[in-house]
Amino acid sequence: MKPAESFSALRVYETDGTARAAVEPVTVEDLSPGEVLVRVEWSSLNYKDALAVTGRGRILRGSPRIPGVDLAGHVVASSDTRFSSGDAVIATGYELGMSHDGGLADYARVPADWVVPLPAGLSLLEAMQLGTAGFTAGLAISRLEQLDLAPGNGPVVVTGASGGVSVVVIDQLAALGYEVVAITSKADQVDALRSLGSAEVLLRADLEMGRKPLEKARFAAAFDSVGGETLAWLTRVMQQRGLIAAYGNASGTDLLTTVFPFILRGVALVGIDSAATAPCRSDCASGSAWPLTSSRVTWRACATRSGWIRWWRPARPWSKADTAAAAWCAWPGAEGRLFRIMRLCHMDPARHAHPAEGPDLRRRSSGPGALGHPAA
Ligand SMILES: NC(=O)c1ccc[n+]([C@@H]2O[C@H](COP(=O)([O-])OP(=O)(O)OC[C@H]3O[C@@H](n4cnc5c(N)ncnc54)[C@H](OP(=O)(O)O)[C@@H]3O)[C@@H](O)[C@H]2O)c1
């Protein structure tokens, strides 16, 4: 396989704190260096990408820079012996789409340590339908299962339930047999969250959070995308040896709680950082076991756990953040730019219509557009 001499990339130029994005021709030599040259088939659009493209967050370092914090595609060439031409691979996190050119281009050069083989049971498209959000969800579950979380431990609560990460957490937990309690602010998403596999859906506005250092113990585990007051409440309502995976701060970054949940109930608060998850231990080349929470094993787990969500989600993973990304990318009068960005993400709905097969689709899904995701 040979790379095209010149190909398309979305590049962001930053001058005097102002970002300007343009789709333009580049060559392989223009890309950040890396041992593995990948023909990018798919890249999911993330909140970070929106911040990068619009210059609203200090995401990109270096100018011009190609955004896109994840990608899936085929290896074109590799100077690292772990990968060969034609291999299907995924790359997420690290500095991809930040200080290193990312996935919103036809090709990317990626350091070999950031690359994982596409696991059996997942297509390149499905990998990016899950995307960084799905990978984060899979990682959070693996981290807590490593700490002995099991379906028999008791109910598991998921906050920010309609969000990009949490919907995959719910989908995977349900597939694994957990009793899931979803918390959302959106009354119109209750049915969809039940369809996704939640045993119970609570509206955030109805929650009585209380103020005691320890409230009635309710949950064996929690998956939190919200932070702030909600995370503080979660620490107070965990059962003995309860486990909390904190992966987001949608409502705030402060955490006001006491030590009592930790020393009287043995609660463990585990931070999830998907961006710095190593593919494997440094000795993995010698064939030793993969750690459970390596990115390689996490992707494999995602491939086996993710159920029906793969069948009804649109051709790309829409979430509130994605919608914001699309909106932010669509500067007034610049529909062409949005189109090109979407095309770079390979979001062509005609080419990737929802497959009709999948019995769970009919049984459990409220269909494309559920959970407030606009149809592609
Ligand atoms: N740690 C990591 O490696 C990692 C990776 C990816 C993302 N993240 C972070 O994880 C979080 C979720 O990401 P996402 O992609 O799922 O975002 P998202 O699609 O925007 O979802 C966030 C959800 O949080 C809830 N929410 C929003 N504002 C809130 C508020 N003020 N108070 C309480 N709940 C609120 C909403 O759900 P409901 O309306 O259903 O309550 C919303 O859908 C973000 O903070 C993101 O930066 C972290």
PDBQT file of the ligand as one rigid body, heavy atoms in Angstrom, charges set to zero:
ROOT
HETATM    1  N1  LIG A 401     -11.394  10.779  31.813  1.00  0.00    +0.000 N 
HETATM    2  C1  LIG A 401     -11.315  10.597  30.518  1.00  0.00    +0.000 C 
HETATM    3  O1  LIG A 401     -10.417   9.960  29.989  1.00  0.00    +0.000 OA
HETATM    4  C2  LIG A 401     -12.408  11.198  29.669  1.00  0.00    +0.000 A 
HETATM    5  C3  LIG A 401     -12.630  10.787  28.355  1.00  0.00    +0.000 A 
HETATM    6  C4  LIG A 401     -13.723  11.317  27.645  1.00  0.00    +0.000 A 
HETATM    7  C5  LIG A 401     -14.499  12.291  28.263  1.00  0.00    +0.000 A 
HETATM    8  N2  LIG A 401     -14.214  12.697  29.529  1.00  0.00    +0.000 N 
HETATM    9  C6  LIG A 401     -15.048  13.661  30.265  1.00  0.00    +0.000 C 
HETATM   10  O2  LIG A 401     -16.220  12.957  30.645  1.00  0.00    +0.000 OA
HETATM   11  C7  LIG A 401     -17.297  13.872  30.732  1.00  0.00    +0.000 C 
HETATM   12  C8  LIG A 401     -18.430  13.354  29.893  1.00  0.00    +0.000 C 
HETATM   13  O3  LIG A 401     -18.003  13.338  28.551  1.00  0.00    +0.000 OA
HETATM   14  P1  LIG A 401     -19.092  13.030  27.434  1.00  0.00    +0.000 P 
HETATM   15  O4  LIG A 401     -18.370  12.947  26.146  1.00  0.00    +0.000 OA
HETATM   16  O5  LIG A 401     -19.931  11.903  27.884  1.00  0.00    +0.000 OA
HETATM   17  O6  LIG A 401     -19.902  14.406  27.491  1.00  0.00    +0.000 OA
HETATM   18  P2  LIG A 401     -21.420  14.678  27.106  1.00  0.00    +0.000 P 
HETATM   19  O7  LIG A 401     -21.833  13.819  25.985  1.00  0.00    +0.000 OA
HETATM   20  O8  LIG A 401     -21.544  16.161  27.001  1.00  0.00    +0.000 OA
HETATM   21  O9  LIG A 401     -22.228  14.176  28.398  1.00  0.00    +0.000 OA
HETATM   22  C9  LIG A 401     -22.126  14.772  29.652  1.00  0.00    +0.000 C 
HETATM   23  C10 LIG A 401     -23.436  14.512  30.373  1.00  0.00    +0.000 C 
HETATM   24  O10 LIG A 401     -23.333  15.036  31.682  1.00  0.00    +0.000 OA
HETATM   25  C11 LIG A 401     -24.587  15.542  32.073  1.00  0.00    +0.000 C 
HETATM   26  N3  LIG A 401     -24.398  16.958  32.436  1.00  0.00    +0.000 N 
HETATM   27  C12 LIG A 401     -24.058  17.958  31.627  1.00  0.00    +0.000 A 
HETATM   28  N4  LIG A 401     -23.995  19.113  32.304  1.00  0.00    +0.000 NA
HETATM   29  C13 LIG A 401     -24.283  18.806  33.577  1.00  0.00    +0.000 A 
HETATM   30  C14 LIG A 401     -24.386  19.554  34.777  1.00  0.00    +0.000 A 
HETATM   31  N5  LIG A 401     -24.152  20.879  34.807  1.00  0.00    +0.000 N 
HETATM   32  N6  LIG A 401     -24.686  18.912  35.908  1.00  0.00    +0.000 NA
HETATM   33  C15 LIG A 401     -24.890  17.593  35.903  1.00  0.00    +0.000 A 
HETATM   34  N7  LIG A 401     -24.849  16.821  34.780  1.00  0.00    +0.000 NA
HETATM   35  C16 LIG A 401     -24.533  17.420  33.641  1.00  0.00    +0.000 A 
HETATM   36  C17 LIG A 401     -25.551  15.383  30.920  1.00  0.00    +0.000 C 
HETATM   37  O11 LIG A 401     -26.228  14.157  31.084  1.00  0.00    +0.000 OA
HETATM   38  P3  LIG A 401     -27.732  14.058  31.663  1.00  0.00    +0.000 P 
HETATM   39  O12 LIG A 401     -28.511  15.191  31.105  1.00  0.00    +0.000 OA
HETATM   40  O13 LIG A 401     -28.204  12.726  31.196  1.00  0.00    +0.000 OA
HETATM   41  O14 LIG A 401     -27.604  14.143  33.144  1.00  0.00    +0.000 OA
HETATM   42  C18 LIG A 401     -24.629  15.240  29.748  1.00  0.00    +0.000 C 
HETATM   43  O15 LIG A 401     -25.205  14.512  28.708  1.00  0.00    +0.000 OA
HETATM   44  C19 LIG A 401     -16.754  15.231  30.287  1.00  0.00    +0.000 C 
HETATM   45  O16 LIG A 401     -16.434  15.981  31.439  1.00  0.00    +0.000 OA
HETATM   46  C20 LIG A 401     -15.510  14.866  29.497  1.00  0.00    +0.000 C 
HETATM   47  O17 LIG A 401     -14.557  15.908  29.508  1.00  0.00    +0.000 OA
HETATM   48  C21 LIG A 401     -13.191  12.174  30.230  1.00  0.00    +0.000 A 
ENDROOT
TORSDOF 0
